[in-house]
Amino acid sequence: GIEPGWFAEFYSNKLRLVLDYGKDSLILENQKFEGLDDEKGFIFKTQGDKTIEISIINKLCVDAGSGDSKDRKVVVTYKGKTYNGCGSFIK
């Protein structure tokens, strides 16, 4: 992610999200993510007490802080705040 410091890790059945330099975090396990998956990217959206929306957009993204480029743009909305960053799939 980008400022304020955050990151997200996606697994086949789990999401780990750390926000605001570790002041807030979230782990969702055995969660069915509802969303749109097409050539433009993927949108995750969960409902309930932990509402979160994550857009993974298939578009080159350059981290303004480090200058590193990744193959995806990532936008996370959680607790009324939006976090922007870059990401890629790890093999």
C-alpha positions in Angstrom: 0.0 0.0 0.0 0.8 3.7 0.2 0.4 6.2 3.0 -0.9 5.7 5.5 1.1 2.5 5.7 -1.0 -0.5 4.9 -0.9 -3.9 3.2 -3.2 -6.7 2.3 -2.5 -10.4 1.8 -4.9 -12.7 -0.1 -5.0 -16.4 0.2 -7.5 -18.9 -1.2 -9.8 -18.7 1.8 -8.3 -15.8 3.9 -7.7 -12.1 3.8 -5.2 -10.3 6.1 -5.4 -6.6 6.1 -3.1 -4.3 8.2 -3.9 -0.6 8.2 -2.5 2.7 9.6 1.0 1.3 10.3 -0.5 -1.6 12.3 -2.9 0.4 14.4 -5.8 -1.5 12.8 -6.0 -5.0 11.3 -8.4 -7.5 10.1 -8.3 -11.2 9.3 -11.2 -12.8 7.4 -11.2 -16.6 7.2 -13.5 -18.9 5.4 -15.1 -15.8 3.8 -16.9 -16.0 0.5 -16.0 -12.9 -1.4 -18.8 -11.6 -3.7 -17.6 -9.7 -6.7 -16.9 -9.1 -10.3 -14.1 -10.9 -12.0 -13.3 -9.9 -15.6 -10.4 -8.7 -17.8 -10.4 -5.3 -16.0 -9.8 -6.8 -12.6 -11.6 -8.1 -9.5 -13.8 -6.5 -6.9 -14.2 -8.1 -3.4 -17.1 -6.9 -1.3 -18.1 -8.4 2.1 -21.1 -7.4 4.1 -22.0 -7.6 7.8 -20.1 -6.3 10.8 -16.8 -6.2 8.8 -17.9 -4.5 5.6 -14.9 -4.1 3.2 -14.5 -3.4 -0.5 -11.3 -4.2 -2.4 -10.8 -3.4 -6.0 -7.8 -5.1 -7.8 -7.5 -3.4 -11.2 -5.4 -4.9 -14.0 -3.5 -1.7 -14.6 0.2 -0.8 -14.2 0.7 1.0 -10.9 3.8 2.9 -9.9 4.4 3.5 -6.1 4.9 7.2 -5.7 7.1 6.7 -2.6 9.5 4.0 -3.9 9.1 4.3 -7.7 8.5 0.5 -7.8 6.0 -0.7 -10.4 3.5 -3.5 -10.0 1.0 -5.0 -12.4 -2.1 -4.2 -10.4 -3.7 -1.1 -8.7 -5.4 -1.9 -5.4 -8.0 0.2 -3.7 -9.4 -0.8 -0.2 -12.3 0.8 1.5 -12.8 -0.1 5.2 -14.4 1.8 8.1 -15.1 4.8 5.9 -11.5 5.3 4.7 -10.0 4.6 1.3 -6.5 3.2 0.9 -4.7 3.2 -2.5 -1.7 1.1 -3.5 0.0 -1.3 -5.9 0.1 -5.0 -5.9 1.0 -8.2 -7.8 0.3 -11.9 -7.5 3.0 -13.9 -5.8 3.7 -17.4 -7.4 
